[in-house]
Amino acid sequence: MVWVAVLWIIFLIMNVLIIISNVFQLVFLAELEDRYNYRNPYETSTLINNLVVFEMVLHGVCCGIFLVTGHWFMFQLTFTFVIYNTILFFNGQHLIDVTTLFGSFKAKTTYQFVKLAFYWPLLVVVIDRMVTWAWST
């Protein structure tokens, strides 16, 4: 049963990394939105795109581990977002384009906040499940 504790710690680390990635994406978007910031928009969009791909892969791996280990409730929570990410990926809408970004700051930041609103309760559920497992043994 030690493997269950290790899995919940891995899930916790993955969720924290995903949340940190989202926060960095929000910070980079805020830097691009600022008119008086002299940061290169091409470099910033490349950083955001790398974080988006990292977040999607990490979220997909986390969902796959939930499926393989039989954590059905957590799998169902994360699977809908994996489907949405997959649709975005295959339509080519997951990456930020510098040429169209300046007209869609509001939509991109709203999307990032919605993702954060999804990941925070997921983190709370992971912590709750980890503590519940620790108390039951």
C-alpha positions as a printed Julia matrix, in Angstrom:
137×3 Matrix{Float64}:
   0.0    0.0     0.0
   3.02   2.29    0.0
   2.59   2.74   -3.74
  -0.74   4.5    -3.13
   0.99   7.12   -1.0
   3.67   7.57   -3.65
   0.99   7.96   -6.35
  -0.86  10.66   -4.39
   2.39  12.52   -3.81
   3.14  12.31   -7.55
  -0.37  13.59   -8.32
   0.14  16.44   -5.87
   3.45  17.41   -7.47
   1.92  17.24  -10.95
  -1.01  19.46   -9.96
   1.28  22.0    -8.33
   3.44  22.09  -11.47
   0.35  22.61  -13.64
  -0.86  25.45  -11.42
   2.58  27.09  -11.46
   2.63  26.77  -15.25
  -0.77  28.49  -15.45
   0.33  31.3   -13.16
   3.44  31.87  -15.29
   1.28  31.97  -18.41
  -0.91  34.62  -16.77
   2.14  36.65  -15.79
   3.55  36.5   -19.31
   0.19  37.5   -20.79
   0.01  40.43  -18.38
   3.51  41.48  -19.44
   2.51  41.39  -23.08
  -0.66  43.35  -22.38
   1.25  46.18  -20.73
   1.93  48.91  -23.28
   5.04  50.23  -21.6
   6.75  46.9   -21.23
   9.7   46.46  -23.55
   9.7   42.68  -23.58
   9.96  40.96  -26.94
   6.51  39.54  -27.79
   7.98  36.73  -29.91
  10.12  35.44  -27.06
   7.26  35.74  -24.6
   4.85  33.88  -26.87
   7.46  31.14  -27.31
   7.75  30.81  -23.53
   3.96  30.67  -23.19
   3.7   28.06  -25.95
   6.32  25.89  -24.25
   4.38  26.1   -21.01
   1.11  25.25  -22.76
   2.58  22.09  -24.29
   4.18  21.15  -20.94
   0.85  21.64  -19.15
  -1.1   19.6   -21.7
   1.36  16.71  -21.59
   1.5   16.73  -17.79
  -2.28  16.82  -17.51
  -2.62  13.95  -20.0
  -0.05  11.86  -18.13
  -1.84  12.54  -14.85
  -5.17  11.49  -16.38
  -3.6    8.35  -17.82
  -2.13   7.39  -14.46
  -5.56   7.87  -12.87
  -6.99   5.49  -15.48
  -4.3    2.84  -15.08
  -4.39   2.87  -11.28
  -8.18   2.69  -11.08
  -8.9    6.08   -9.53
 -12.14   6.43  -11.49
 -13.47   9.58   -9.85
 -10.26  11.49  -10.47
 -10.07  10.1   -13.99
 -13.57  11.37  -14.76
 -12.71  14.79  -13.35
  -9.64  15.17  -15.52
 -10.76  13.36  -18.67
 -13.13  16.08  -19.89
 -10.34  18.64  -19.84
  -8.01  16.21  -21.62
 -10.61  15.85  -24.37
 -10.88  19.65  -24.64
  -7.07  19.97  -24.79
  -6.94  17.29  -27.48
  -9.51  19.14  -29.58
  -7.52  22.37  -29.2
  -4.32  20.54  -30.14
  -5.68  18.95  -33.3
  -7.32  22.2   -34.41
  -4.04  24.06  -33.84
  -5.61  26.47  -31.35
  -3.47  25.55  -28.35
  -0.53  27.79  -29.28
  -0.44  31.56  -28.97
   0.17  33.45  -32.2
   1.85  36.82  -31.77
   0.08  38.37  -34.73
  -3.41  37.64  -33.39
  -2.62  37.83  -29.7
  -2.92  41.57  -29.29
  -6.59  41.48  -30.25
  -7.49  38.65  -27.91
  -5.86  39.41  -24.56
  -9.18  39.4   -22.73
 -10.15  35.97  -24.1
  -6.73  34.44  -23.38
  -6.58  35.72  -19.8
 -10.16  34.6   -19.17
  -9.24  31.15  -20.49
  -6.24  31.02  -18.13
  -8.41  31.99  -15.16
 -10.96  29.31  -16.07
  -8.15  26.75  -16.18
  -6.95  27.92  -12.76
 -10.52  27.66  -11.48
 -10.47  24.03  -12.66
  -7.04  23.14  -11.28
  -7.42  24.61   -7.77
 -10.38  22.39   -6.78
  -8.57  19.46   -8.38
  -5.61  20.19   -6.11
  -7.94  20.31   -3.11
  -9.44  16.96   -4.1
  -5.97  15.42   -4.47
  -4.95  16.7    -1.03
  -8.23  15.44    0.43
  -7.79  12.0    -1.09
  -4.2   11.85    0.12
  -5.19  12.79    3.68
  -8.17  10.41    3.6
  -5.91   7.57    2.52
  -3.38   8.44    5.25
  -6.08   8.41    7.94
  -7.57   5.13    6.73
  -4.3    3.2     7.06
